[in-house]
Amino acid sequence: QVQLVESGGGLVQAGGSLRLSCAASRSIFSFNAMGWYRQAPGQQRDLVATITRGASTNYADSVKGRFTISRDIAKNTVYLQMNSLKPEDTAVYYCNAVGYSVPRDYWGQGTQVTVSS
């Protein structure tokens, strides 16, 4: 059973920063990719950023230049550094992992990020 535990969400003013963490219950090399998605009320869940097993990264256009995804292999943890936050970044942020040997999706419970104007 894979567990992904997110932390680091909260309330911040526009222009501020937050860092989200996603701790996996097993080696992140057991996943083909890990990433962050977000879902605002009444909206679909959208990709924010991903990092592959080989450390390639990908970002949604709306966060390029502001958000950075990274990982700590020793801690089995993926991070999302969010800078220059905007009110439109307000959402529940979910950690995602795609299995390597069995390509299924795993999800964390989500962490709320609220950016006030």
C-alpha positions as CSV (number, residue, x, y, z in Angstrom):
1,Q,0.0,0.0,0.0
2,V,1.5,3.3,-1.1
3,Q,0.9,6.4,1.0
4,L,1.6,10.0,0.0
5,V,1.4,12.5,2.7
6,E,1.3,16.2,1.8
7,S,2.2,19.1,4.1
8,G,3.0,22.8,3.9
9,G,-0.3,24.3,2.7
10,G,-1.8,27.4,4.4
11,L,-2.9,31.0,4.0
12,V,-0.5,33.5,2.4
13,Q,-0.8,36.9,0.9
14,A,-0.4,37.5,-2.8
15,G,3.3,37.7,-3.7
16,G,4.3,35.4,-0.9
17,S,5.8,31.9,-0.9
18,L,5.0,28.5,0.3
19,R,6.7,25.1,0.1
20,L,4.7,21.9,-0.2
21,S,6.1,18.6,0.7
22,C,5.0,15.1,-0.3
23,A,6.5,12.2,1.6
24,A,6.1,8.8,0.0
25,S,5.9,5.5,2.0
26,R,8.5,3.9,-0.3
27,S,11.4,4.8,-2.5
28,I,10.5,7.5,-5.1
29,F,12.5,5.4,-7.6
30,S,9.6,2.9,-7.5
31,F,7.5,5.5,-9.3
32,N,7.8,6.5,-13.0
33,A,6.9,10.1,-12.1
34,M,5.7,12.2,-9.2
35,G,3.9,15.5,-9.4
36,W,1.5,18.0,-8.1
37,Y,-2.0,18.7,-9.2
38,R,-4.5,21.3,-8.0
39,Q,-8.2,21.6,-7.9
40,A,-10.1,24.8,-7.2
41,P,-13.8,24.7,-6.1
42,G,-16.0,23.7,-9.0
43,Q,-13.1,23.1,-11.3
44,Q,-11.3,20.0,-12.6
45,R,-8.1,18.8,-11.2
46,D,-5.2,20.2,-13.2
47,L,-1.5,19.4,-13.5
48,V,0.9,21.8,-11.8
49,A,4.3,20.2,-12.1
50,T,5.8,16.8,-12.5
51,I,9.3,15.2,-12.1
52,T,10.1,11.9,-13.7
53,R,12.3,9.1,-12.5
54,G,15.1,10.5,-14.5
55,A,14.5,14.0,-13.0
56,S,13.0,15.7,-16.0
57,T,10.5,18.3,-15.0
58,N,7.4,19.7,-16.6
59,Y,5.2,22.7,-15.5
60,A,1.9,24.1,-16.4
61,D,2.2,27.4,-18.3
62,S,0.5,29.3,-15.5
63,V,3.2,28.5,-13.0
64,K,6.4,28.5,-15.1
65,G,9.0,30.8,-13.6
66,R,7.2,30.9,-10.2
67,F,7.0,27.3,-9.0
68,T,9.8,24.7,-8.8
69,I,9.4,21.0,-8.3
70,S,12.3,19.1,-6.7
71,R,13.0,15.9,-4.8
72,D,15.1,14.5,-1.9
73,I,15.8,10.9,-2.8
74,A,17.1,10.0,0.7
75,K,13.8,11.3,2.3
76,N,11.5,9.9,-0.4
77,T,10.0,13.4,-0.6
78,V,9.0,15.6,-3.5
79,Y,8.7,19.4,-2.9
80,L,6.9,22.2,-4.7
81,Q,8.4,25.6,-4.0
82,M,5.8,28.2,-4.9
83,N,6.9,31.9,-5.2
84,S,5.1,35.0,-6.3
85,L,1.8,33.4,-5.4
86,K,-1.4,34.8,-6.9
87,P,-5.0,34.6,-5.7
88,E,-5.7,32.3,-8.7
89,D,-3.3,29.8,-7.2
90,T,-5.8,29.1,-4.5
91,A,-6.8,25.4,-4.6
92,V,-6.4,22.1,-2.9
93,Y,-3.0,20.7,-4.0
94,Y,-2.6,17.0,-4.4
95,C,0.5,14.9,-4.7
96,N,0.5,12.2,-7.4
97,A,2.7,9.3,-8.1
98,V,2.6,6.9,-11.1
99,G,3.8,3.4,-10.4
100,Y,6.9,2.2,-12.3
101,S,6.4,-1.6,-12.5
102,V,2.6,-1.3,-12.4
103,P,1.5,2.1,-14.0
104,R,-1.3,3.1,-11.7
105,D,-1.9,6.4,-10.0
106,Y,-1.6,7.1,-6.4
107,W,-2.9,10.3,-4.7
108,G,-2.3,12.1,-1.4
109,Q,-5.1,13.5,0.7
110,G,-4.6,17.1,-0.5
111,T,-3.4,20.3,1.2
112,Q,-5.2,23.6,1.0
113,V,-3.4,26.6,-0.4
114,T,-5.2,30.0,0.0
115,V,-3.7,33.2,-1.5
116,S,-5.4,36.4,-0.3
117,S,-5.3,39.5,-2.4
